[in-house]
Structures are given as structure tokens and as C-alpha cells.
Amino acid sequence: MSGAAGVMPPALLVAGLEKAFIAGRPVLRDVNIEVAQGEVVALAGANGSGKSTLVKILAGYHQADLGEISVGGTRLSTPVRPQQVRAAGVRFVHQEKGFVSGMSVLDNMCLGRGYAGTGRRIRWQAERADVATELHRHNVPVALDADVAYLSPAERAKLAIIRAMHTRPGEQRRTIVLDEATAAMAGDESRALGAWLRDLAVEQHLGVLFIGHRPEELREVADRICVLRAGRIARTFSAGEATDDGIAEALVGAPMQSFYPPLPRSDRSAGAALDVHGLAGGPVRHMSFSVDSGEIVGITGIEGSGFEQVPYLLFDPTAGGSGTMTVDGGQSAVGRTAIGAQLRRGVALVPSDRARRGFVGGMTIRENVVQPRLSRFRRAGFFSSERERSAARSVIDLFQVVPATTEAKLATMSGGNQQKVLLGKWLATDPKVLLLHEPTEGIDVATKREIFRILGEQKAQGRAVLIASIEYEDLAHVCDRVLVVGQGRLYTQISAREASGSDIMRAAYAASINGGTDRDARTVW
């Protein structure tokens, strides 16, 4: 205890923190955050607001220019080192979680902390008992021998938090920093994790700094919400007073008359740019629909209903799809068309798992942007670096990518800027049909609005856009029509101009109960 008798010191205190990488251009300015024991404090910020820099300072990766950090009432000496941060009781769980696919839950839980045993011998029985006890204590019923690759995002997040809380002899645990740990989760999963996390904070007397981007999630998870804008704490809300619009306005620094930008109305007289018949594969069974030129169509359902497989079945021959798809009058067999041929026909896919399927993190913006169309940059057997840089510069300028240099490596960039580059990379192929899966997953509200604006521009230019997403409210505002899938089949079609996100959600749950049919959504129902 410190201060007044009986008053517990904060689990984490950040006071007057400042940081500039270039003189005169501060990244953080007088940042003050306090997290009490048993409290969940959310930190929200748009891309470039300074969130990543703050987390790296807390971890000892970067050093602050001014200010101090205290953990449990004890000020950390400078320079702050990672070992010192851990010894003080601060743990970190990042978006990627640090799990190794193909390895069991037991082995992944031991990564970083080591195995029980002496010499070269591992005491497997003791190790299994120890991990099983931890999982039972925290109500996480997963099999120790299960491959982590097949766990849900929420299960992996819980395991990562439990692993981070493990202490060696003499160590303490006071604060957990969750850095976009729920970015890949659907709304129901993130809400359930939030309730679990709040209970954990109270039971273990932990301070939790929860870094997220979805306003509704922040309100449900946190006791207080701090909004970081341009390197400063612009506003702090209590959970009771916060609204989605209020958080969004604090993030962007301007009133949000409408979070969703106005989109041009669709003229279906242009005809179908994409016509799909009898699509099947995995959970998807005999699905037929069309998307007109200059139209945005959403496809949704509850998680696992099959809608999320549709973009991959159409684009990737290794996804195991069947059926036919016609693009601008040219028909082809689904599952038998190479990706290169799809690109030449004018079809492009923006996947949800950008780190694994969308780009190469160790490559630059320039290298990633030109990758799908290298032949266009080759003359007389040589590649033109000048033309490559020009193409990358066009993407940077259109999407306002930060940092605005063609040679920045994507692995060093924020999730929102990575998504901008990924979308720009495929738009640079000049597609007739753009397929997207969860295009706003893991990005902040300001970047989300920017991506919606750009999709509206693509619609105005006559492109056909198909968005597979579980974000019902987004679909209601961005799409012309929404196809609802249940048990692998189309259940109904909704005119998004006349429906709300709640209407689409109700249809998704009805579809999960009643299942779909073989109805043809290539015509208006």
C-alpha cells in the first residue's frame, strides 16, 4: 500500500510520457494513464495515434524521452529494459498470440516459460497436471493434445492470457497489456472474452490495459476508455457515458454526422459482372447468385455457416470448389481455374488473414504492390524500379498510407496501414470483380471509414464488389443487397437500403436454425 492508509497503488501508472523519433515531431505528448488493480482500461486510437509506440515503451523496446512508468507503486528505473518490466509484473499479449500451429495446447503453453523437469528429462505428468489445473481454474475447457490451429480465436486469446500470467519463483503479476488481442474475433466471441477478462481482473487483482478498435467492444469490456489522438489522450470516458459515436468522434477529432460515407446508388441495368451457379465446397452447397457491375453485394450468416468460404471457393483452385462462374460473359469451372488466370480475367481477392495470405511482411510496400503483375514492370528482360516506385506511390497517395515511403516493410506497419496496402495492391490489378473477406477486421474506425469510401469509389467506377463479412451493421450501410447463408445454402436476400444491421442479424440467426434452399439469387426475389 502507498499514500493514504488502505489505498492500493495503481497496477500501472504512466505519467507525462513523451517520445519523438525526429526532433520537433512528437509521437507521444504528455500521455497519462492509470490502471487500478481489478480494473480494465481500454486504449483506443486511430492509425498513427501513437498506440504502438506506447506499447513498445511499456515493454522496454523503446525508451521515452520524458515521463515515468510505475508498476504497483514502484517506479521503473530508466532506461527501462524488458527484463525489468517482466520482473515488475507486466505481461503482454499481442494480436498474433505467439502460438505455433501444428503443436499441441500443452507444448504451446510451455513456450517461453519452459518445461517442468530436471536436467534433460521433462516431467510430462507434472507438466500436464499443472497446465490442466490452470485451464480448469480459468474455465477454459480445451484438450491439452489439441492442435492450437483448430481452436477458436477466443480460445487462443484465453490461452495466451493464461500463459502470460504464469510466474516463475520470485516473480509477480500485476498488469496485462492486451494489444489488439480480439482483432480476429466476431462480436459474440469478443463479448464473451470481455466478460471472462473482467472476471479475471477482479479475481486476480490484475490491472488490464485493453487496446482495441471497435467502439461497441470497448464499451462492453472496459471500466474506462482512453482515446489517444495525435499522441495525446484526447478524452477519457467512463463505460457508462461512452457511446459509439462519441468514441468515434474522439478518435477522428471531428463530429461524425455519419460514420458511413454516402455511396452512389446501384444501377442494375448494367448487367452481371459476376454470375455464379451451383457453387459447392466444404460447408457450401449448391449456391447461385450474381453481382452486377457497379454493385456492392454482401454475403453473411453466423460464423461457420459457410458464407466465409465463398470468396476463396471462387478464387482459389486449392479451396476445393465446384460449380461455374461467369465473369463479364466468360464462363469457367470453379476449382479448375489457376489464380493467374483469375487475375487475367479480372478477378481479385482481398483475404481476411492479411499476414498469412495477403502480403509478405518482410517485403516493402513497392515489392508487395507489384507482386501480382510483375510482367508489367519488365522491359527487355529487366525490371523498371522507377515504374515500380510509381505504382507503389499511387497506392500510398490514394490510401494515405503511413509511413509514406515505398521502401517501408509491411511487417513494421500498423494493421490499418497494412490493410490499405493490401487493398491497393489488388485494386492496382484493375479488377472487374473484387472479392473481400472481412475487409475491416483489426483496423480502427477512421481507417474503416476510409476503406468504405474507397469501396464506394470502386462501385462508381463500375466494379462488382462481393463482401463476405459478419459485421452486419457495416453491410447494411455499405451494400446494395445482402445474401444471408444458413447451413451452407442461401436462406434469403435483403435489400440493404431498406434494412438495418439488426434485421440482417436476425435473418442470419433464422438461417442458422431453418437452413437455406437451392433458390437462385441471380434474380431479384
C-alpha positions as CSV (number, residue, x, y, z in Angstrom):
1,M,0.0,0.0,0.0
2,S,1.0,3.6,-0.6
3,G,-0.4,7.0,0.0
4,A,-3.5,7.1,2.3
5,A,-3.9,4.1,4.6
6,G,-5.8,1.3,2.9
7,V,-5.4,2.7,-0.6
8,M,-3.8,0.2,-3.0
9,P,-1.3,1.7,-5.5
10,P,-2.3,1.5,-9.2
11,A,-1.4,-1.6,-11.1
12,L,0.1,0.6,-13.8
13,L,0.7,4.3,-13.9
14,V,2.0,6.2,-16.9
15,A,2.8,9.8,-16.1
16,G,3.9,12.6,-18.5
17,L,5.2,10.2,-21.2
18,E,6.7,11.8,-24.3
19,K,8.5,10.4,-27.3
20,A,9.8,11.8,-30.6
21,F,11.8,9.9,-33.2
22,I,12.5,13.0,-35.2
23,A,13.2,16.3,-33.4
24,G,10.2,18.6,-33.4
25,R,7.8,15.8,-34.4
26,P,6.5,14.2,-31.2
27,V,4.8,10.8,-31.4
28,L,3.6,10.9,-27.8
29,R,2.9,14.1,-25.9
30,D,2.2,14.2,-22.1
31,V,0.4,10.8,-22.0
32,N,-1.1,10.0,-18.6
33,I,-2.9,6.7,-18.0
34,E,-3.7,5.0,-14.7
35,V,-5.0,1.4,-14.4
36,A,-6.2,0.3,-10.9
37,Q,-6.0,-3.2,-9.6
38,G,-9.0,-5.2,-10.7
39,E,-9.8,-2.6,-13.4
40,V,-10.0,-2.9,-17.2
41,V,-8.9,0.3,-19.0
42,A,-9.3,0.4,-22.8
43,L,-7.0,2.4,-25.0
44,A,-8.3,3.3,-28.5
45,G,-6.6,5.3,-31.2
46,A,-6.5,5.6,-35.0
47,N,-3.5,4.6,-37.1
48,G,-0.6,6.8,-36.3
49,S,-2.0,8.0,-33.0
50,G,0.9,6.5,-31.0
51,K,-0.6,3.3,-29.6
52,S,2.2,1.1,-31.0
53,T,4.9,3.4,-29.7
54,L,3.3,3.5,-26.2
55,V,3.1,-0.3,-26.1
56,K,6.8,-0.6,-27.1
57,I,7.8,1.9,-24.4
58,L,5.9,-0.1,-21.8
59,A,7.7,-3.3,-23.0
60,G,11.1,-1.7,-22.8
61,Y,11.6,-1.9,-26.6
62,H,11.7,2.0,-27.0
63,Q,12.8,4.5,-24.4
64,A,10.7,7.5,-23.5
65,D,12.2,11.0,-23.8
66,L,10.3,12.2,-20.7
67,G,7.9,10.8,-18.1
68,E,7.8,7.8,-15.9
69,I,6.2,4.4,-15.6
70,S,5.2,2.9,-12.2
71,V,4.0,-0.7,-11.6
72,G,2.3,-1.5,-8.3
73,G,3.5,1.8,-6.8
74,T,7.2,1.2,-7.7
75,R,8.7,3.5,-10.4
76,L,10.7,1.7,-13.1
77,S,14.3,3.0,-13.3
78,T,15.5,4.3,-16.7
79,P,16.4,3.1,-19.2
80,V,13.5,0.6,-18.9
81,R,14.5,-2.9,-20.0
82,P,12.3,-5.8,-20.9
83,Q,13.6,-8.0,-18.1
84,Q,12.8,-5.2,-15.6
85,V,9.3,-4.8,-17.0
86,R,8.7,-8.6,-16.5
87,A,10.1,-8.6,-13.1
88,A,7.8,-5.8,-12.1
89,G,4.8,-7.9,-13.1
90,V,3.8,-6.6,-16.5
91,R,2.8,-9.1,-19.2
92,F,1.9,-8.6,-22.9
93,V,-0.5,-10.5,-25.2
94,H,-0.2,-9.4,-28.8
95,Q,-2.6,-9.8,-31.8
96,E,-0.7,-12.8,-33.2
97,K,-0.7,-14.5,-29.8
98,G,2.7,-16.3,-30.4
99,F,1.3,-19.8,-30.9
100,V,2.9,-22.4,-33.2
101,S,0.3,-24.2,-35.4
102,G,0.9,-27.9,-35.6
103,M,1.9,-28.0,-31.9
104,S,-0.4,-29.0,-29.1
105,V,-2.0,-26.8,-26.5
106,L,0.3,-28.3,-23.9
107,D,3.5,-27.5,-25.9
108,N,2.3,-24.0,-26.8
109,M,1.5,-23.2,-23.1
110,C,5.1,-24.1,-22.2
111,L,6.7,-21.9,-24.9
112,G,8.6,-19.1,-23.2
113,R,8.3,-20.5,-19.7
114,G,10.0,-23.8,-20.1
115,Y,9.0,-27.4,-19.1
116,A,9.0,-28.9,-15.6
117,G,11.8,-31.3,-15.1
118,T,15.5,-31.7,-14.2
119,G,18.4,-32.0,-16.5
120,R,17.3,-33.2,-19.9
121,R,14.3,-35.0,-18.6
122,I,10.8,-33.4,-18.8
123,R,8.3,-34.4,-16.2
124,W,5.4,-34.7,-18.6
125,Q,2.9,-35.9,-16.0
126,A,3.6,-33.0,-13.7
127,E,3.5,-30.6,-16.7
128,R,0.2,-31.9,-17.9
129,A,-1.3,-31.7,-14.4
130,D,0.0,-28.1,-14.0
131,V,-1.5,-26.8,-17.3
132,A,-4.7,-28.7,-16.8
133,T,-5.2,-27.2,-13.4
134,E,-4.6,-23.7,-14.8
135,L,-7.1,-24.2,-17.6
136,H,-9.7,-25.6,-15.2
137,R,-9.2,-22.7,-12.8
138,H,-9.9,-20.2,-15.5
139,N,-12.8,-22.2,-17.1
140,V,-11.1,-22.9,-20.5
141,P,-12.2,-26.4,-21.5
142,V,-9.8,-27.3,-24.3
143,A,-7.9,-30.6,-24.8
144,L,-4.2,-30.5,-23.9
145,D,-3.3,-32.5,-27.0
146,A,-5.4,-30.4,-29.4
147,D,-3.6,-28.6,-32.2
148,V,-3.9,-24.8,-31.5
149,A,-4.6,-24.2,-35.2
150,Y,-8.0,-25.6,-34.7
151,L,-9.0,-23.6,-31.7
152,S,-11.3,-20.6,-32.0
153,P,-9.8,-17.1,-31.8
154,A,-11.3,-16.6,-28.3
155,E,-9.9,-19.9,-27.0
156,R,-6.4,-18.9,-28.3
157,A,-6.7,-15.5,-26.7
158,K,-7.6,-17.0,-23.3
159,L,-4.7,-19.4,-23.6
160,A,-2.3,-16.6,-24.4
161,I,-3.5,-14.6,-21.4
162,I,-3.2,-17.6,-19.0
163,R,0.3,-18.3,-20.4
164,A,1.3,-14.7,-19.9
165,M,0.1,-14.8,-16.3
166,H,2.4,-17.7,-15.4
167,T,5.0,-16.6,-12.9
168,R,8.4,-18.0,-12.1
169,P,9.6,-18.2,-8.5
170,G,10.1,-14.7,-7.2
171,E,8.1,-13.1,-10.0
172,Q,4.9,-11.1,-9.6
173,R,1.9,-10.4,-11.9
174,R,0.2,-7.0,-11.7
175,T,-0.7,-5.9,-15.2
176,I,-1.6,-7.4,-18.5
177,V,-1.4,-5.4,-21.7
178,L,-3.7,-6.8,-24.5
179,D,-2.6,-5.4,-27.8
180,E,-5.5,-5.9,-30.3
181,A,-6.0,-9.4,-28.9
182,T,-9.6,-9.5,-30.1
183,A,-9.0,-8.2,-33.7
184,A,-9.8,-11.5,-35.4
185,M,-12.9,-12.2,-33.3
186,A,-16.6,-11.9,-34.2
187,G,-18.8,-9.8,-32.0
188,D,-20.2,-12.6,-29.9
189,E,-16.7,-14.1,-29.3
190,S,-15.2,-10.7,-28.2
191,R,-18.1,-10.1,-25.9
192,A,-17.7,-13.4,-24.2
193,L,-14.0,-12.9,-23.9
194,G,-14.6,-9.4,-22.4
195,A,-16.8,-10.9,-19.6
196,W,-14.2,-13.6,-18.9
197,L,-11.5,-10.9,-18.8
198,R,-13.4,-8.6,-16.4
199,D,-13.9,-11.6,-14.0
200,L,-10.2,-12.5,-14.3
201,A,-9.1,-8.9,-13.5
202,V,-11.3,-8.8,-10.3
203,E,-10.4,-12.3,-9.1
204,Q,-6.6,-11.9,-9.7
205,H,-6.4,-8.2,-8.7
206,L,-4.9,-7.5,-12.1
207,G,-4.8,-4.2,-13.9
208,V,-5.7,-4.7,-17.6
209,L,-4.8,-2.3,-20.4
210,F,-7.0,-3.4,-23.3
211,I,-6.0,-1.9,-26.7
212,G,-8.8,-2.3,-29.2
213,H,-10.5,-0.6,-32.1
214,R,-14.3,-1.4,-32.1
215,P,-16.2,1.2,-30.0
216,E,-19.0,-1.3,-29.1
217,E,-16.4,-3.8,-27.8
218,L,-14.6,-1.2,-25.8
219,R,-17.8,-0.1,-24.0
220,E,-18.6,-3.7,-23.1
221,V,-15.1,-4.7,-21.9
222,A,-13.7,-1.7,-20.1
223,D,-14.4,0.3,-17.0
224,R,-12.9,3.3,-18.6
225,I,-11.9,4.2,-22.2
226,C,-8.9,6.4,-23.0
227,V,-8.8,7.8,-26.6
228,L,-5.3,8.6,-28.0
229,R,-5.3,11.1,-30.8
230,A,-2.2,12.6,-32.4
231,G,0.0,11.4,-29.5
232,R,-2.2,12.9,-26.7
233,I,-5.0,11.5,-24.5
234,A,-7.9,13.4,-26.2
235,R,-10.6,12.1,-23.9
236,T,-11.4,9.6,-21.2
237,F,-14.9,8.1,-21.0
238,S,-16.4,6.0,-18.2
239,A,-18.1,2.9,-19.7
240,G,-21.5,4.2,-18.7
241,E,-21.2,7.5,-20.5
242,A,-19.5,6.3,-23.7
243,T,-21.4,5.9,-27.0
244,D,-20.1,4.5,-30.3
245,D,-20.5,7.9,-32.0
246,G,-18.8,9.7,-29.0
247,I,-15.8,7.3,-29.2
248,A,-15.6,7.6,-33.0
249,E,-15.7,11.4,-32.8
250,A,-12.9,11.5,-30.2
251,L,-10.8,9.2,-32.4
252,V,-11.1,11.3,-35.5
253,G,-11.3,14.7,-33.8
254,A,-14.4,15.8,-35.6
255,P,-18.2,15.3,-35.4
256,M,-19.4,12.1,-37.1
257,Q,-22.6,13.2,-38.7
258,S,-22.5,9.8,-40.4
259,F,-19.8,7.2,-39.8
260,Y,-20.6,5.6,-43.2
261,P,-19.7,7.8,-46.2
262,P,-22.5,8.4,-48.7
263,L,-22.4,5.8,-51.5
264,P,-23.8,6.1,-55.0
265,R,-27.0,4.1,-55.7
266,S,-26.6,1.0,-57.9
267,D,-27.9,0.8,-61.4
268,R,-28.6,-2.9,-62.0
269,S,-29.3,-2.2,-65.7
270,A,-25.5,-2.6,-66.3
271,G,-25.9,-6.4,-66.0
272,A,-24.0,-9.1,-64.1
273,A,-20.2,-8.8,-64.0
274,L,-20.1,-12.0,-61.8
275,D,-22.6,-14.8,-62.3
276,V,-22.2,-17.9,-60.1
277,H,-24.2,-21.2,-60.5
278,G,-24.1,-24.3,-58.3
279,L,-21.2,-23.3,-56.1
280,A,-20.2,-26.0,-53.7
281,G,-17.3,-26.9,-51.5
282,G,-16.7,-27.5,-47.8
283,P,-19.9,-26.4,-46.0
284,V,-21.2,-24.6,-49.1
285,R,-23.9,-26.5,-51.0
286,H,-25.3,-25.5,-54.4
287,M,-25.2,-21.7,-54.2
288,S,-26.2,-19.5,-57.1
289,F,-26.1,-15.7,-57.2
290,S,-24.9,-12.7,-59.2
291,V,-23.2,-9.3,-58.7
292,D,-23.8,-6.5,-61.2
293,S,-21.3,-4.0,-62.5
294,G,-21.4,-1.1,-60.1
295,E,-22.9,-3.0,-57.3
296,I,-21.7,-4.0,-53.8
297,V,-23.2,-7.2,-52.5
298,G,-22.7,-8.6,-49.0
299,I,-22.8,-12.3,-48.1
300,T,-23.2,-13.2,-44.4
301,G,-24.6,-15.6,-41.8
302,I,-23.5,-16.7,-38.4
303,E,-19.9,-17.9,-38.0
304,G,-19.4,-21.4,-39.6
305,S,-22.5,-21.2,-41.8
306,G,-20.3,-21.3,-45.0
307,F,-20.5,-17.7,-46.2
308,E,-16.9,-17.0,-45.2
309,Q,-15.7,-19.7,-47.6
310,V,-17.4,-18.2,-50.7
311,P,-14.6,-15.8,-51.8
312,Y,-11.9,-18.5,-51.5
313,L,-14.0,-21.1,-53.4
314,L,-14.5,-18.7,-56.2
315,F,-10.9,-17.5,-56.5
316,D,-8.5,-20.3,-55.3
317,P,-8.5,-23.7,-57.0
318,T,-6.9,-25.3,-53.9
319,A,-10.1,-24.4,-51.9
320,G,-11.9,-27.4,-53.4
321,G,-14.8,-25.7,-55.0
322,S,-17.1,-26.8,-57.8
323,G,-19.7,-25.1,-60.0
324,T,-19.4,-22.4,-62.6
325,M,-18.7,-18.7,-62.6
326,T,-19.1,-16.2,-65.4
327,V,-17.0,-13.0,-65.4
328,D,-18.0,-10.4,-67.9
329,G,-19.5,-13.0,-70.2
330,G,-16.7,-15.6,-70.0
331,Q,-17.6,-18.8,-68.2
332,S,-15.1,-21.0,-66.3
333,A,-15.2,-24.0,-63.9
334,V,-14.8,-23.2,-60.3
335,G,-11.9,-25.1,-58.8
336,R,-10.2,-25.6,-62.1
337,T,-9.0,-22.0,-62.9
338,A,-5.5,-21.0,-61.8
339,I,-5.0,-17.9,-59.7
340,G,-3.0,-16.3,-62.6
341,A,-5.9,-16.9,-65.0
342,Q,-8.3,-15.4,-62.5
343,L,-6.3,-12.2,-62.4
344,R,-6.1,-12.1,-66.2
345,R,-10.0,-12.4,-66.2
346,G,-10.3,-9.5,-63.9
347,V,-11.0,-11.2,-60.5
348,A,-9.1,-10.3,-57.3
349,L,-9.4,-11.5,-53.7
350,V,-8.6,-9.5,-50.5
351,P,-8.4,-12.2,-47.8
352,S,-9.1,-11.6,-44.1
353,D,-5.8,-13.1,-42.9
354,R,-3.6,-10.5,-44.4
355,A,-0.4,-11.6,-42.6
356,R,-0.6,-15.1,-43.9
357,R,-2.4,-14.9,-47.2
358,G,-2.3,-11.2,-48.2
359,F,1.2,-9.9,-48.3
360,V,4.8,-10.7,-47.4
361,G,5.7,-8.9,-44.2
362,G,9.4,-8.8,-44.9
363,M,8.9,-7.2,-48.3
364,T,8.4,-3.4,-48.9
365,I,5.3,-1.6,-50.0
366,R,6.7,-1.4,-53.5
367,E,7.5,-5.1,-53.7
368,N,4.1,-6.2,-52.4
369,V,2.2,-3.8,-54.7
370,V,3.9,-5.0,-57.9
371,Q,4.0,-8.7,-57.0
372,P,0.7,-9.8,-58.7
373,R,1.7,-8.1,-62.0
374,L,5.5,-8.3,-62.3
375,S,5.4,-8.7,-66.1
376,R,4.1,-5.2,-66.5
377,F,7.3,-3.8,-65.0
378,R,9.6,-5.7,-67.2
379,R,11.2,-4.4,-70.4
380,A,13.7,-6.2,-72.5
381,G,14.2,-8.7,-69.7
382,F,14.9,-6.0,-67.0
383,F,12.6,-4.7,-64.2
384,S,12.0,-0.9,-64.1
385,S,12.5,0.2,-60.5
386,E,11.2,3.7,-61.4
387,R,7.9,2.2,-62.7
388,E,7.6,0.0,-59.6
389,R,8.1,3.0,-57.3
390,S,5.5,5.0,-59.3
391,A,2.9,2.2,-58.8
392,A,3.6,2.0,-55.1
393,R,3.5,5.7,-54.8
394,S,0.0,5.7,-56.4
395,V,-1.3,3.3,-53.7
396,I,0.4,5.3,-50.9
397,D,-1.2,8.6,-52.1
398,L,-4.7,7.1,-52.8
399,F,-4.9,5.4,-49.4
400,Q,-2.8,7.9,-47.4
401,V,-0.5,5.1,-46.2
402,V,1.8,5.8,-43.2
403,P,4.8,5.8,-43.5
404,A,4.6,7.4,-46.9
405,T,7.7,5.7,-48.3
406,T,7.7,3.0,-50.9
407,E,10.5,1.1,-49.2
408,A,8.8,0.6,-45.8
409,K,8.4,-3.0,-44.9
410,L,4.9,-4.1,-44.2
411,A,5.8,-6.1,-41.0
412,T,6.7,-2.7,-39.4
413,M,3.4,-1.1,-40.2
414,S,0.1,-0.9,-38.3
415,G,-2.8,-3.2,-39.1
416,G,-4.8,-0.4,-40.7
417,N,-2.0,0.6,-43.0
418,Q,-1.2,-3.0,-43.9
419,Q,-4.9,-3.4,-44.9
420,K,-4.7,-0.2,-47.1
421,V,-1.7,-1.6,-48.9
422,L,-3.3,-4.9,-49.4
423,L,-6.5,-3.4,-50.9
424,G,-4.4,-1.1,-53.0
425,K,-2.3,-3.9,-54.2
426,W,-5.3,-5.8,-55.7
427,L,-7.1,-2.7,-57.0
428,A,-3.9,-1.9,-58.9
429,T,-4.6,-5.1,-61.0
430,D,-7.7,-3.2,-62.3
431,P,-10.2,-6.0,-61.5
432,K,-13.7,-6.2,-62.9
433,V,-14.7,-8.3,-59.8
434,L,-13.4,-7.6,-56.3
435,L,-13.9,-10.3,-53.6
436,L,-13.3,-9.4,-50.0
437,H,-13.4,-11.3,-46.7
438,E,-13.7,-9.2,-43.6
439,P,-12.0,-6.1,-45.1
440,T,-12.2,-4.1,-41.9
441,E,-11.0,-6.7,-39.5
442,G,-8.5,-5.5,-37.0
443,I,-8.5,-1.8,-38.0
444,D,-9.6,1.4,-36.3
445,V,-12.8,3.3,-37.1
446,A,-11.0,6.1,-39.0
447,T,-9.3,3.6,-41.4
448,K,-12.6,1.7,-41.6
449,R,-14.4,4.7,-42.9
450,E,-11.6,5.4,-45.4
451,I,-11.9,1.9,-46.8
452,F,-15.7,2.2,-47.2
453,R,-15.1,5.4,-49.1
454,I,-12.7,3.7,-51.5
455,L,-15.1,0.8,-52.0
456,G,-17.7,3.4,-52.9
457,E,-15.4,4.8,-55.5
458,Q,-14.8,1.4,-57.0
459,K,-18.6,0.9,-57.2
460,A,-18.9,4.3,-59.0
461,Q,-16.2,3.1,-61.5
462,G,-18.4,0.1,-62.4
463,R,-16.6,-2.7,-60.4
464,A,-18.6,-5.5,-59.0
465,V,-17.8,-6.0,-55.3
466,L,-18.6,-9.0,-53.1
467,I,-18.0,-8.6,-49.4
468,A,-18.2,-11.7,-47.1
469,S,-18.5,-10.4,-43.5
470,I,-20.1,-10.9,-40.1
471,E,-20.2,-7.2,-39.5
472,Y,-24.0,-6.8,-40.0
473,E,-24.2,-3.1,-39.4
474,D,-21.4,-2.4,-41.9
475,L,-23.2,-4.5,-44.6
476,A,-26.5,-2.6,-44.0
477,H,-24.8,0.7,-44.7
478,V,-22.3,-0.2,-47.4
479,C,-24.1,-2.8,-49.6
480,D,-26.9,-2.7,-52.1
481,R,-28.0,-6.3,-51.3
482,V,-27.1,-8.8,-48.7
483,L,-27.2,-12.6,-49.2
484,V,-27.8,-14.5,-46.0
485,V,-26.5,-18.0,-45.7
486,G,-27.7,-20.8,-43.4
487,Q,-26.2,-24.3,-43.2
488,G,-24.2,-23.8,-46.4
489,R,-27.2,-22.6,-48.5
490,L,-28.7,-19.3,-49.4
491,Y,-31.5,-18.5,-47.0
492,T,-32.7,-15.1,-48.1
493,Q,-31.7,-11.9,-49.9
494,I,-32.2,-8.5,-48.2
495,S,-32.2,-5.1,-49.8
496,A,-29.7,-3.3,-47.6
497,R,-31.1,0.1,-48.4
498,E,-34.3,-0.9,-46.6
499,A,-32.7,-2.9,-43.7
500,S,-30.8,-2.3,-40.5
501,G,-27.9,-4.3,-39.1
502,S,-30.3,-5.8,-36.6
503,D,-32.6,-7.0,-39.5
504,I,-29.6,-8.8,-41.1
505,M,-28.5,-10.3,-37.8
506,R,-32.0,-11.7,-37.2
507,A,-32.0,-13.2,-40.7
508,A,-28.6,-14.7,-40.0
509,Y,-29.8,-16.5,-36.9
510,A,-33.0,-17.6,-38.5
511,A,-30.9,-19.1,-41.4
512,S,-28.8,-21.0,-38.9
513,I,-32.0,-22.6,-37.5
514,N,-34.0,-23.1,-40.6
515,G,-31.2,-23.7,-43.1
516,G,-31.2,-22.4,-46.7
517,T,-32.5,-23.6,-50.0
518,D,-31.3,-24.0,-53.6
519,R,-33.0,-20.7,-54.5
520,D,-31.3,-18.7,-57.2
521,A,-30.1,-15.2,-56.1
522,R,-29.1,-14.3,-59.6
523,T,-32.6,-12.8,-59.9
524,V,-34.3,-10.4,-57.6
525,W,-36.5,-12.2,-55.1
